[in-house]
C-alpha cells in the first residue's frame, strides 16, 4: 500500500459559478436582488457580449458571474444553489416587490421552507429557511 498523502482541500466552497449570457444585465440583476449598490459604471459601459467573470462577494463565498462560455450556455433546469433566509415569507414578498420571476410558491413545512426563482439569464435559484 502506498504512502498516505496529505489532503489540503479546505472544508468550504470558495466560489459558485453562474453562467450568464448578458453580463451587464446579470450584474444589475444580482446586485439588485442582493440589495447591493449599483455598479453603474460597469453596467452602462460594458459590451453585453463581453467574455469575462464578475465577482460578487457574499459572507462566506464568492458568486462568480461567468460569460466565458457563451457558445455553450443553456440556463440550468435545476437549482444552482440556494440563498439562506431567516424569514421565507418576508423574502418571498421582497422578491415579488422587485418583480423577480418566481417559479414556485413557498413549499415545505416545519423545519425547512423554500421557493424557487429564475434569474435574468433563466437559471433557477432557491431561497431556503431552515429552523
N, CA, C and O atoms as CSV, one atom per row, in Angstrom:
chain,resi,resn,atom,element,x,y,z
A,1,UNK,N,N,0.842,-1.181,0.000
A,1,UNK,CA,C,0.000,0.000,0.000
A,1,UNK,C,C,0.882,1.237,0.000
A,1,UNK,O,O,1.905,1.274,0.683
A,2,UNK,N,N,0.491,2.244,-0.759
A,2,UNK,CA,C,1.295,3.452,-0.902
A,2,UNK,C,C,1.239,4.357,0.315
A,2,UNK,O,O,0.428,4.168,1.222
A,3,UNK,N,N,2.106,5.327,0.308
A,3,UNK,CA,C,2.179,6.304,1.381
A,3,UNK,C,C,0.956,7.220,1.341
A,3,UNK,O,O,0.500,7.600,0.263
A,4,UNK,N,N,0.429,7.572,2.504
A,4,UNK,CA,C,-0.712,8.475,2.587
A,4,UNK,C,C,-0.254,9.896,2.266
A,4,UNK,O,O,0.740,10.378,2.809
A,5,UNK,N,N,-0.985,10.549,1.388
A,5,UNK,CA,C,-0.674,11.922,1.001
A,5,UNK,C,C,-1.649,12.853,1.707
A,5,UNK,O,O,-2.854,12.604,1.720
A,6,UNK,N,N,-1.131,13.917,2.291
A,6,UNK,CA,C,-1.967,14.885,2.998
A,6,UNK,C,C,-2.938,15.546,2.023
A,6,UNK,O,O,-2.545,15.972,0.937
A,7,UNK,N,N,-4.199,15.629,2.415
A,7,UNK,CA,C,-5.223,16.296,1.619
A,7,UNK,C,C,-5.373,17.723,2.133
A,7,UNK,O,O,-5.780,17.924,3.277
A,8,UNK,N,N,-5.054,18.705,1.316
A,8,UNK,CA,C,-5.110,20.102,1.754
A,8,UNK,C,C,-6.370,20.827,1.275
A,8,UNK,O,O,-6.428,22.057,1.309
A,9,UNK,N,N,-7.380,20.068,0.827
A,9,UNK,CA,C,-8.638,20.681,0.401
A,9,UNK,C,C,-9.341,21.256,1.626
A,9,UNK,O,O,-9.488,20.581,2.644
A,10,UNK,N,N,-9.770,22.503,1.517
A,10,UNK,CA,C,-10.477,23.153,2.618
A,10,UNK,C,C,-11.928,22.694,2.648
A,10,UNK,O,O,-12.498,22.343,1.615
A,11,UNK,N,N,-12.509,22.699,3.820
A,11,UNK,CA,C,-13.880,22.257,4.024
A,11,UNK,C,C,-14.849,23.429,3.843
A,11,UNK,O,O,-15.636,23.746,4.735
A,12,UNK,N,N,-14.775,24.055,2.687
A,12,UNK,CA,C,-15.687,25.150,2.347
A,12,UNK,C,C,-15.651,25.351,0.837
A,12,UNK,O,O,-14.706,24.934,0.167
A,13,UNK,N,N,-16.680,25.989,0.315
A,13,UNK,CA,C,-16.728,26.305,-1.114
A,13,UNK,C,C,-16.195,27.716,-1.292
A,13,UNK,O,O,-16.671,28.650,-0.648
A,14,UNK,N,N,-15.220,27.870,-2.155
A,14,UNK,CA,C,-14.611,29.177,-2.379
A,14,UNK,C,C,-15.453,30.089,-3.242
A,14,UNK,O,O,-15.521,31.293,-2.995
A,15,UNK,N,N,-16.105,29.519,-4.267
A,15,UNK,CA,C,-16.914,30.326,-5.177
A,15,UNK,C,C,-17.920,29.437,-5.889
A,15,UNK,O,O,-17.721,28.232,-6.044
A,16,UNK,N,N,-18.999,30.062,-6.315
A,16,UNK,CA,C,-20.023,29.399,-7.116
A,16,UNK,C,C,-20.079,30.130,-8.452
A,16,UNK,O,O,-20.228,31.351,-8.487
A,17,UNK,N,N,-19.961,29.387,-9.552
A,17,UNK,CA,C,-20.055,29.972,-10.889
A,17,UNK,C,C,-21.503,29.968,-11.358
A,17,UNK,O,O,-22.207,28.967,-11.223
A,18,UNK,N,N,-21.941,31.092,-11.908
A,18,UNK,CA,C,-23.248,31.192,-12.545
A,18,UNK,C,C,-22.989,31.633,-13.981
A,18,UNK,O,O,-22.511,32.743,-14.218
A,19,UNK,N,N,-23.303,30.766,-14.935
A,19,UNK,CA,C,-23.066,31.057,-16.345
A,19,UNK,C,C,-24.154,32.013,-16.842
A,19,UNK,O,O,-25.344,31.781,-16.631
A,20,UNK,N,N,-23.726,33.089,-17.504
A,20,UNK,CA,C,-24.669,34.117,-17.963
A,20,UNK,C,C,-24.439,34.436,-19.434
A,20,UNK,O,O,-23.336,34.265,-19.953
A,21,UNK,N,N,-25.488,34.899,-20.095
A,21,UNK,CA,C,-25.406,35.339,-21.491
A,21,UNK,C,C,-25.021,36.804,-21.604
A,21,UNK,O,O,-24.165,37.168,-22.410
A,22,UNK,N,N,-25.649,37.636,-20.802
A,22,UNK,CA,C,-25.504,39.087,-20.902
A,22,UNK,C,C,-24.960,39.590,-19.569
A,22,UNK,O,O,-25.707,39.741,-18.602
A,23,UNK,N,N,-23.667,39.846,-19.524
A,23,UNK,CA,C,-23.014,40.190,-18.261
A,23,UNK,C,C,-23.570,41.460,-17.617
A,23,UNK,O,O,-23.895,41.417,-16.430
A,24,UNK,N,N,-23.702,42.589,-18.322
A,24,UNK,CA,C,-24.241,43.777,-17.654
A,24,UNK,C,C,-25.640,43.540,-17.074
A,24,UNK,O,O,-25.930,43.988,-15.964
A,25,UNK,N,N,-26.497,42.850,-17.806
A,25,UNK,CA,C,-27.850,42.552,-17.318
A,25,UNK,C,C,-27.777,41.691,-16.062
A,25,UNK,O,O,-28.489,41.951,-15.092
A,26,UNK,N,N,-26.929,40.676,-16.069
A,26,UNK,CA,C,-26.804,39.779,-14.918
A,26,UNK,C,C,-26.228,40.508,-13.704
A,26,UNK,O,O,-26.688,40.298,-12.582
A,27,UNK,N,N,-25.236,41.354,-13.919
A,27,UNK,CA,C,-24.651,42.121,-12.817
A,27,UNK,C,C,-25.713,43.002,-12.179
A,27,UNK,O,O,-25.849,43.029,-10.956
A,28,UNK,N,N,-26.459,43.718,-12.996
A,28,UNK,CA,C,-27.528,44.593,-12.491
A,28,UNK,C,C,-28.551,43.774,-11.711
A,28,UNK,O,O,-28.965,44.174,-10.623
A,29,UNK,N,N,-28.962,42.631,-12.259
A,29,UNK,CA,C,-29.995,41.801,-11.646
A,29,UNK,C,C,-29.540,41.266,-10.288
A,29,UNK,O,O,-30.271,41.384,-9.305
A,30,UNK,N,N,-28.347,40.682,-10.220
A,30,UNK,CA,C,-27.871,40.109,-8.958
A,30,UNK,C,C,-27.594,41.176,-7.912
A,30,UNK,O,O,-27.860,40.958,-6.730
A,31,UNK,N,N,-27.068,42.322,-8.317
A,31,UNK,CA,C,-26.811,43.383,-7.342
A,31,UNK,C,C,-28.128,43.924,-6.780
A,31,UNK,O,O,-28.214,44.230,-5.590
A,32,UNK,N,N,-29.153,44.043,-7.628
A,32,UNK,CA,C,-30.466,44.467,-7.135
A,32,UNK,C,C,-31.069,43.399,-6.230
A,32,UNK,O,O,-31.627,43.726,-5.182
A,33,UNK,N,N,-30.968,42.145,-6.610
A,33,UNK,CA,C,-31.504,41.041,-5.813
A,33,UNK,C,C,-30.932,41.058,-4.403
A,33,UNK,O,O,-31.657,40.848,-3.430
A,34,UNK,N,N,-29.634,41.307,-4.296
A,34,UNK,CA,C,-28.936,41.247,-3.015
A,34,UNK,C,C,-28.861,42.593,-2.301
A,34,UNK,O,O,-28.161,42.728,-1.297
A,35,UNK,N,N,-29.586,43.595,-2.819
A,35,UNK,CA,C,-29.582,44.944,-2.240
A,35,UNK,C,C,-28.174,45.516,-2.117
A,35,UNK,O,O,-27.847,46.174,-1.129
A,36,UNK,N,N,-27.349,45.262,-3.118
A,36,UNK,CA,C,-26.004,45.826,-3.173
A,36,UNK,C,C,-26.043,47.113,-3.989
A,36,UNK,O,O,-26.916,47.276,-4.841
A,37,UNK,N,N,-25.115,48.022,-3.742
A,37,UNK,CA,C,-25.085,49.253,-4.545
A,37,UNK,C,C,-24.933,48.917,-6.030
A,37,UNK,O,O,-24.273,47.946,-6.400
A,38,UNK,N,N,-25.553,49.737,-6.859
A,38,UNK,CA,C,-25.432,49.550,-8.309
A,38,UNK,C,C,-23.982,49.721,-8.739
A,38,UNK,O,O,-23.237,50.499,-8.144
A,39,UNK,N,N,-23.595,49.001,-9.760
A,39,UNK,CA,C,-22.285,49.187,-10.390
A,39,UNK,C,C,-22.558,49.794,-11.764
A,39,UNK,O,O,-22.325,49.166,-12.797
A,40,UNK,N,N,-23.062,51.043,-11.752
A,40,UNK,CA,C,-23.491,51.705,-12.984
A,40,UNK,C,C,-22.367,51.833,-14.002
A,40,UNK,O,O,-22.604,51.719,-15.205
A,41,UNK,N,N,-21.146,52.070,-13.532
A,41,UNK,CA,C,-20.029,52.215,-14.471
A,41,UNK,C,C,-19.850,50.931,-15.284
A,41,UNK,O,O,-19.676,50.984,-16.501
A,42,UNK,N,N,-19.892,49.783,-14.613
A,42,UNK,CA,C,-19.755,48.507,-15.328
A,42,UNK,C,C,-20.981,48.244,-16.197
A,42,UNK,O,O,-20.850,47.927,-17.380
A,43,UNK,N,N,-22.164,48.374,-15.615
A,43,UNK,CA,C,-23.408,48.044,-16.316
A,43,UNK,C,C,-23.600,48.914,-17.552
A,43,UNK,O,O,-24.001,48.414,-18.603
A,44,UNK,N,N,-23.320,50.202,-17.439
A,44,UNK,CA,C,-23.570,51.132,-18.547
A,44,UNK,C,C,-22.453,51.184,-19.586
A,44,UNK,O,O,-22.668,51.670,-20.696
A,45,UNK,N,N,-21.274,50.693,-19.245
A,45,UNK,CA,C,-20.127,50.836,-20.146
A,45,UNK,C,C,-19.520,49.513,-20.593
A,45,UNK,O,O,-18.404,49.493,-21.112
A,46,UNK,N,N,-20.228,48.421,-20.401
A,46,UNK,CA,C,-19.693,47.111,-20.759
A,46,UNK,C,C,-20.510,46.500,-21.883
A,46,UNK,O,O,-21.740,46.486,-21.831
A,47,UNK,N,N,-19.832,46.002,-22.887
A,47,UNK,CA,C,-20.470,45.313,-24.008
A,47,UNK,C,C,-21.200,44.077,-23.480
A,47,UNK,O,O,-20.591,43.272,-22.776
A,48,UNK,N,N,-22.488,43.903,-23.799
A,48,UNK,CA,C,-23.239,42.739,-23.323
A,48,UNK,C,C,-22.637,41.405,-23.766
A,48,UNK,O,O,-22.925,40.367,-23.171
A,49,UNK,N,N,-21.811,41.431,-24.797
A,49,UNK,CA,C,-21.236,40.191,-25.324
A,49,UNK,C,C,-19.828,39.922,-24.808
A,49,UNK,O,O,-19.152,39.016,-25.294
A,50,UNK,N,N,-19.381,40.702,-23.828
A,50,UNK,CA,C,-18.039,40.523,-23.292
A,50,UNK,C,C,-17.906,39.140,-22.655
A,50,UNK,O,O,-18.845,38.635,-22.040
A,51,UNK,N,N,-16.745,38.545,-22.808
A,51,UNK,CA,C,-16.458,37.268,-22.151
A,51,UNK,C,C,-15.572,37.583,-20.954
A,51,UNK,O,O,-14.393,37.902,-21.103
A,52,UNK,N,N,-16.153,37.488,-19.781
A,52,UNK,CA,C,-15.433,37.856,-18.564
A,52,UNK,C,C,-16.058,37.164,-17.362
A,52,UNK,O,O,-17.049,36.446,-17.488
A,53,UNK,N,N,-15.471,37.388,-16.207
A,53,UNK,CA,C,-16.011,36.912,-14.935
A,53,UNK,C,C,-16.194,38.130,-14.045
A,53,UNK,O,O,-15.319,38.993,-13.975
A,54,UNK,N,N,-17.335,38.198,-13.362
A,54,UNK,CA,C,-17.634,39.313,-12.467
A,54,UNK,C,C,-17.893,38.743,-11.074
A,54,UNK,O,O,-18.855,37.998,-10.886
A,55,UNK,N,N,-17.047,39.080,-10.088
A,55,UNK,CA,C,-17.238,38.539,-8.738
A,55,UNK,C,C,-18.185,39.393,-7.903
A,55,UNK,O,O,-18.152,40.622,-7.962
A,56,UNK,N,N,-19.019,38.724,-7.134
A,56,UNK,CA,C,-19.852,39.385,-6.133
A,56,UNK,C,C,-19.538,38.705,-4.806
A,56,UNK,O,O,-19.782,37.510,-4.637
A,57,UNK,N,N,-18.997,39.475,-3.869
A,57,UNK,CA,C,-18.610,38.914,-2.573
A,57,UNK,C,C,-19.828,38.736,-1.687
A,57,UNK,O,O,-20.615,39.661,-1.485
A,58,UNK,N,N,-19.966,37.525,-1.162
A,58,UNK,CA,C,-21.002,37.206,-0.190
A,58,UNK,C,C,-20.299,36.974,1.149
A,58,UNK,O,O,-19.078,37.105,1.231
A,59,UNK,N,N,-21.041,36.635,2.186
A,59,UNK,CA,C,-20.429,36.491,3.507
A,59,UNK,C,C,-19.292,35.475,3.548
A,59,UNK,O,O,-18.212,35.786,4.051
A,60,UNK,N,N,-19.508,34.282,3.035
A,60,UNK,CA,C,-18.501,33.231,3.167
A,60,UNK,C,C,-18.027,32.654,1.845
A,60,UNK,O,O,-17.303,31.659,1.829
A,61,UNK,N,N,-18.421,33.258,0.749
A,61,UNK,CA,C,-18.025,32.735,-0.558
A,61,UNK,C,C,-18.129,33.841,-1.598
A,61,UNK,O,O,-18.526,34.963,-1.285
A,62,UNK,N,N,-17.781,33.530,-2.797
A,62,UNK,CA,C,-17.916,34.455,-3.921
A,62,UNK,C,C,-18.946,33.894,-4.892
A,62,UNK,O,O,-18.998,32.688,-5.131
A,63,UNK,N,N,-19.748,34.767,-5.437
A,63,UNK,CA,C,-20.634,34.425,-6.543
A,63,UNK,C,C,-19.934,34.953,-7.790
A,63,UNK,O,O,-19.709,36.157,-7.912
A,64,UNK,N,N,-19.590,34.063,-8.713
A,64,UNK,CA,C,-18.864,34.464,-9.918
A,64,UNK,C,C,-19.778,34.368,-11.127
A,64,UNK,O,O,-20.101,33.273,-11.588
A,65,UNK,N,N,-20.192,35.521,-11.637
A,65,UNK,CA,C,-20.959,35.549,-12.875
A,65,UNK,C,C,-19.965,35.322,-14.006
A,65,UNK,O,O,-18.954,36.019,-14.095
A,66,UNK,N,N,-20.245,34.356,-14.862
A,66,UNK,CA,C,-19.270,33.896,-15.855
A,66,UNK,C,C,-19.895,33.893,-17.242
A,66,UNK,O,O,-20.832,33.142,-17.510
A,67,UNK,N,N,-19.364,34.745,-18.126
A,67,UNK,CA,C,-19.836,34.774,-19.515
A,67,UNK,C,C,-18.767,34.233,-20.465
A,67,UNK,O,O,-18.797,34.513,-21.663
A,68,UNK,N,N,-17.839,33.469,-19.936
A,68,UNK,CA,C,-16.710,32.968,-20.722
A,68,UNK,C,C,-17.105,31.908,-21.742
A,68,UNK,O,O,-16.432,31.752,-22.762
A,69,UNK,N,N,-18.174,31.184,-21.485
A,69,UNK,CA,C,-18.544,30.038,-22.318
A,69,UNK,C,C,-19.843,30.304,-23.065
A,69,UNK,O,O,-20.741,29.462,-23.093
A,70,UNK,N,N,-19.930,31.464,-23.659
A,70,UNK,CA,C,-21.164,31.930,-24.293
A,70,UNK,C,C,-21.754,30.943,-25.282
A,70,UNK,O,O,-22.969,30.742,-25.280
A,71,UNK,N,N,-20.950,30.322,-26.124
A,71,UNK,CA,C,-21.498,29.465,-27.169
A,71,UNK,C,C,-22.124,28.189,-26.616
A,71,UNK,O,O,-22.874,27.523,-27.328
A,72,UNK,N,N,-21.841,27.837,-25.385
A,72,UNK,CA,C,-22.362,26.607,-24.796
A,72,UNK,C,C,-23.517,26.854,-23.828
A,72,UNK,O,O,-24.083,25.898,-23.297
A,73,UNK,N,N,-23.871,28.089,-23.590
A,73,UNK,CA,C,-24.758,28.388,-22.469
A,73,UNK,C,C,-26.189,27.921,-22.675
A,73,UNK,O,O,-26.798,28.128,-23.725
A,74,UNK,N,N,-26.691,27.294,-21.647
A,74,UNK,CA,C,-28.103,26.964,-21.510
A,74,UNK,C,C,-28.431,27.222,-20.053
A,74,UNK,O,O,-27.666,26.822,-19.176
A,75,UNK,N,N,-29.531,27.872,-19.773
A,75,UNK,CA,C,-29.883,28.072,-18.368
A,75,UNK,C,C,-30.048,26.722,-17.674
A,75,UNK,O,O,-30.494,25.746,-18.276
A,76,UNK,N,N,-29.686,26.693,-16.421
A,76,UNK,CA,C,-29.817,25.462,-15.651
A,76,UNK,C,C,-31.286,25.144,-15.408
A,76,UNK,O,O,-32.054,26.016,-15.001
A,77,UNK,N,N,-31.677,23.902,-15.655
A,77,UNK,CA,C,-33.043,23.465,-15.358
A,77,UNK,C,C,-33.172,23.072,-13.891
A,77,UNK,O,O,-34.280,22.902,-13.384
A,78,UNK,N,N,-32.054,22.930,-13.222
A,78,UNK,CA,C,-32.031,22.579,-11.801
A,78,UNK,C,C,-31.534,23.775,-11.003
A,78,UNK,O,O,-30.936,24.699,-11.556
A,79,UNK,N,N,-31.782,23.751,-9.724
A,79,UNK,CA,C,-31.310,24.823,-8.858
A,79,UNK,C,C,-29.788,24.830,-8.857
A,79,UNK,O,O,-29.160,23.780,-8.728
A,80,UNK,N,N,-29.205,25.990,-8.998
A,80,UNK,CA,C,-27.749,26.105,-8.942
A,80,UNK,C,C,-27.261,26.115,-7.498
A,80,UNK,O,O,-26.225,25.533,-7.178
A,81,UNK,N,N,-28.015,26.780,-6.636
A,81,UNK,CA,C,-27.659,26.940,-5.229
A,81,UNK,C,C,-28.861,27.548,-4.534
A,81,UNK,O,O,-29.866,27.848,-5.178
A,82,UNK,N,N,-28.766,27.732,-3.222
A,82,UNK,CA,C,-29.819,28.480,-2.537
A,82,UNK,C,C,-29.210,29.544,-1.648
A,82,UNK,O,O,-28.101,29.406,-1.132
A,83,UNK,N,N,-29.982,30.618,-1.486
A,83,UNK,CA,C,-29.647,31.662,-0.541
A,83,UNK,C,C,-30.374,31.352,0.754
A,83,UNK,O,O,-31.561,31.027,0.739
A,84,UNK,N,N,-29.663,31.451,1.888
A,84,UNK,CA,C,-30.290,31.301,3.201
A,84,UNK,C,C,-31.154,32.515,3.498
A,84,UNK,O,O,-30.848,33.630,3.073
A,85,UNK,N,N,-32.227,32.290,4.226
A,85,UNK,CA,C,-33.035,33.387,4.737
A,85,UNK,C,C,-33.557,33.005,6.117
A,85,UNK,O,O,-33.791,31.829,6.395
A,86,UNK,N,N,-33.736,33.998,6.974
A,86,UNK,CA,C,-34.313,33.761,8.296
A,86,UNK,C,C,-35.825,33.885,8.274
A,86,UNK,O,O,-36.496,33.471,9.219
A,87,UNK,N,N,-36.376,34.461,7.185
A,87,UNK,CA,C,-37.822,34.667,7.107
A,87,UNK,C,C,-38.263,34.467,5.658
A,87,UNK,O,O,-38.172,35.386,4.845
A,88,UNK,N,N,-38.735,33.276,5.344
A,88,UNK,CA,C,-39.065,32.923,3.960
A,88,UNK,C,C,-40.220,33.766,3.420
A,88,UNK,O,O,-40.213,34.149,2.250
A,89,UNK,N,N,-41.216,34.057,4.270
A,89,UNK,CA,C,-42.358,34.855,3.818
A,89,UNK,C,C,-41.924,36.273,3.454
A,89,UNK,O,O,-42.343,36.811,2.429
A,90,UNK,N,N,-41.090,36.871,4.291
A,90,UNK,CA,C,-40.584,38.218,4.023
A,90,UNK,C,C,-39.743,38.233,2.740
A,90,UNK,O,O,-39.847,39.157,1.934
A,91,UNK,N,N,-38.918,37.214,2.563
A,91,UNK,CA,C,-38.084,37.122,1.363
A,91,UNK,C,C,-38.948,36.970,0.121
A,91,UNK,O,O,-38.670,37.583,-0.909
A,92,UNK,N,N,-39.991,36.158,0.211
A,92,UNK,CA,C,-40.909,35.966,-0.916
A,92,UNK,C,C,-41.547,37.302,-1.304
A,92,UNK,O,O,-41.609,37.648,-2.483
A,93,UNK,N,N,-42.021,38.049,-0.303
A,93,UNK,CA,C,-42.637,39.351,-0.565
A,93,UNK,C,C,-41.627,40.324,-1.177
A,93,UNK,O,O,-41.974,41.101,-2.067
A,94,UNK,N,N,-40.383,40.283,-0.704
A,94,UNK,CA,C,-39.345,41.155,-1.255
A,94,UNK,C,C,-39.081,40.824,-2.722
A,94,UNK,O,O,-38.900,41.725,-3.541
A,95,UNK,N,N,-39.059,39.532,-3.053
A,95,UNK,CA,C,-38.835,39.133,-4.446
A,95,UNK,C,C,-40.008,39.566,-5.326
A,95,UNK,O,O,-39.810,40.006,-6.459
A,96,UNK,N,N,-41.228,39.441,-4.804
A,96,UNK,CA,C,-42.409,39.922,-5.540
A,96,UNK,C,C,-42.294,41.418,-5.807
A,96,UNK,O,O,-42.550,41.877,-6.921
A,97,UNK,N,N,-41.906,42.181,-4.780
A,97,UNK,CA,C,-41.833,43.640,-4.930
A,97,UNK,C,C,-40.727,44.058,-5.900
A,97,UNK,O,O,-40.812,45.129,-6.501
A,98,UNK,N,N,-39.695,43.234,-6.061
A,98,UNK,CA,C,-38.614,43.518,-7.008
A,98,UNK,C,C,-38.972,43.084,-8.426
A,98,UNK,O,O,-38.228,43.365,-9.366
A,99,UNK,N,N,-40.108,42.402,-8.587
A,99,UNK,CA,C,-40.514,41.937,-9.906
A,99,UNK,C,C,-39.757,40.710,-10.383
A,99,UNK,O,O,-39.693,40.444,-11.583
A,100,UNK,N,N,-39.181,39.959,-9.447
A,100,UNK,CA,C,-38.432,38.748,-9.781
A,100,UNK,C,C,-39.395,37.680,-10.290
A,100,UNK,O,O,-40.519,37.571,-9.801
A,101,UNK,N,N,-38.960,36.895,-11.266
A,101,UNK,CA,C,-39.775,35.801,-11.797
A,101,UNK,C,C,-39.767,34.648,-10.795
A,101,UNK,O,O,-38.798,33.893,-10.715
A,102,UNK,N,N,-40.851,34.519,-10.036
A,102,UNK,CA,C,-40.972,33.476,-9.017
A,102,UNK,C,C,-41.604,32.252,-9.664
A,102,UNK,O,O,-42.675,32.339,-10.264
A,103,UNK,N,N,-40.929,31.105,-9.537
A,103,UNK,CA,C,-41.373,29.881,-10.208
A,103,UNK,C,C,-42.211,28.966,-9.335
A,103,UNK,O,O,-42.905,28.090,-9.853
A,104,UNK,N,N,-42.164,29.147,-8.021
A,104,UNK,CA,C,-42.940,28.262,-7.150
A,104,UNK,C,C,-43.422,29.031,-5.935
A,104,UNK,O,O,-42.807,30.019,-5.532
A,105,UNK,N,N,-44.520,28.580,-5.353
A,105,UNK,CA,C,-44.939,29.162,-4.084
A,105,UNK,C,C,-43.992,28.669,-2.988
A,105,UNK,O,O,-43.129,27.828,-3.236
A,106,UNK,N,N,-44.160,29.193,-1.790
A,106,UNK,CA,C,-43.393,28.682,-0.655
A,106,UNK,C,C,-43.833,27.250,-0.403
A,106,UNK,O,O,-45.024,26.966,-0.275
A,107,UNK,N,N,-42.861,26.356,-0.333
A,107,UNK,CA,C,-43.131,24.939,-0.111
A,107,UNK,C,C,-42.450,24.489,1.170
A,107,UNK,O,O,-41.610,25.197,1.727
A,108,UNK,N,N,-42.827,23.292,1.632
A,108,UNK,CA,C,-42.226,22.725,2.825
A,108,UNK,C,C,-42.992,23.130,4.066
A,108,UNK,O,O,-43.907,23.953,4.020
A,109,UNK,N,N,-42.602,22.541,5.158
A,109,UNK,CA,C,-43.227,22.864,6.433
A,109,UNK,C,C,-42.268,22.500,7.552
A,109,UNK,O,O,-41.244,21.852,7.333
A,110,UNK,N,N,-42.619,22.926,8.742
A,110,UNK,CA,C,-41.779,22.576,9.876
A,110,UNK,C,C,-40.378,23.132,9.766
A,110,UNK,O,O,-40.178,24.346,9.824
A,111,UNK,N,N,-39.402,22.246,9.606
A,111,UNK,CA,C,-38.003,22.641,9.661
A,111,UNK,C,C,-37.459,23.340,8.438
A,111,UNK,O,O,-36.532,24.142,8.556
A,112,UNK,N,N,-38.008,23.063,7.254
A,112,UNK,CA,C,-37.455,23.639,6.026
A,112,UNK,C,C,-38.576,24.176,5.141
A,112,UNK,O,O,-39.542,23.473,4.844
A,113,UNK,N,N,-38.431,25.439,4.722
A,113,UNK,CA,C,-39.347,26.056,3.759
A,113,UNK,C,C,-38.506,26.670,2.649
A,113,UNK,O,O,-37.394,27.137,2.894
A,114,UNK,N,N,-39.036,26.670,1.426
A,114,UNK,CA,C,-38.253,27.163,0.298
A,114,UNK,C,C,-39.161,27.600,-0.835
A,114,UNK,O,O,-40.337,27.238,-0.882
A,115,UNK,N,N,-38.598,28.388,-1.754
A,115,UNK,CA,C,-39.255,28.701,-3.021
A,115,UNK,C,C,-38.176,28.934,-4.064
A,115,UNK,O,O,-37.010,29.151,-3.735
A,116,UNK,N,N,-38.587,28.887,-5.334
A,116,UNK,CA,C,-37.644,28.962,-6.443
A,116,UNK,C,C,-37.942,30.171,-7.315
A,116,UNK,O,O,-39.100,30.512,-7.559
A,117,UNK,N,N,-36.875,30.813,-7.780
A,117,UNK,CA,C,-36.979,31.933,-8.711
A,117,UNK,C,C,-36.136,31.634,-9.947
A,117,UNK,O,O,-35.401,30.648,-10.003
A,118,UNK,N,N,-36.266,32.522,-10.940
A,118,UNK,CA,C,-35.442,32.444,-12.140
A,118,UNK,C,C,-34.664,33.751,-12.252
A,118,UNK,O,O,-35.240,34.830,-12.115
A,119,UNK,N,N,-33.360,33.660,-12.500
A,119,UNK,CA,C,-32.569,34.884,-12.641
A,119,UNK,C,C,-32.748,35.498,-14.028
A,119,UNK,O,O,-33.517,34.980,-14.839
A,120,UNK,N,N,-32.058,36.576,-14.301
A,120,UNK,CA,C,-32.197,37.288,-15.576
A,120,UNK,C,C,-31.742,36.456,-16.764
A,120,UNK,O,O,-32.066,36.781,-17.907
A,121,UNK,N,N,-30.997,35.389,-16.510
A,121,UNK,CA,C,-30.463,34.542,-17.576
A,121,UNK,C,C,-31.223,33.229,-17.708
A,121,UNK,O,O,-30.879,32.400,-18.551
A,122,UNK,N,N,-32.260,33.026,-16.881
A,122,UNK,CA,C,-33.061,31.810,-16.942
A,122,UNK,C,C,-32.612,30.708,-16.000
A,122,UNK,O,O,-33.199,29.626,-16.002
A,123,UNK,N,N,-31.570,30.957,-15.183
A,123,UNK,CA,C,-31.113,29.968,-14.204
A,123,UNK,C,C,-32.055,29.924,-13.012
A,123,UNK,O,O,-32.648,30.936,-12.639
A,124,UNK,N,N,-32.188,28.747,-12.417
A,124,UNK,CA,C,-33.056,28.585,-11.249
A,124,UNK,C,C,-32.254,28.688,-9.956
A,124,UNK,O,O,-31.185,28.096,-9.805
A,125,UNK,N,N,-32.811,29.458,-9.037
A,125,UNK,CA,C,-32.178,29.686,-7.744
A,125,UNK,C,C,-33.242,29.535,-6.670
A,125,UNK,O,O,-34.402,29.892,-6.879
A,126,UNK,N,N,-32.849,29.013,-5.539
A,126,UNK,CA,C,-33.780,28.763,-4.452
A,126,UNK,C,C,-33.453,29.664,-3.258
A,126,UNK,O,O,-32.301,30.039,-3.040
A,127,UNK,N,N,-34.480,29.996,-2.502
A,127,UNK,CA,C,-34.328,30.620,-1.191
A,127,UNK,C,C,-34.814,29.602,-0.182
A,127,UNK,O,O,-35.828,28.942,-0.408
A,128,UNK,N,N,-34.106,29.465,0.932
A,128,UNK,CA,C,-34.420,28.409,1.888
A,128,UNK,C,C,-34.311,28.926,3.316
A,128,UNK,O,O,-33.348,29.598,3.684
A,129,UNK,N,N,-35.326,28.594,4.113
A,129,UNK,CA,C,-35.327,28.883,5.545
A,129,UNK,C,C,-35.258,27.560,6.275
A,129,UNK,O,O,-36.096,26.683,6.064
A,130,UNK,N,N,-34.262,27.411,7.136
A,130,UNK,CA,C,-34.127,26.205,7.948
A,130,UNK,C,C,-34.273,26.588,9.409
A,130,UNK,O,O,-33.584,27.485,9.895
A,131,UNK,N,N,-35.164,25.911,10.103
A,131,UNK,CA,C,-35.394,26.197,11.534
A,131,UNK,C,C,-34.700,25.175,12.387
A,131,UNK,O,O,-34.773,25.243,13.614
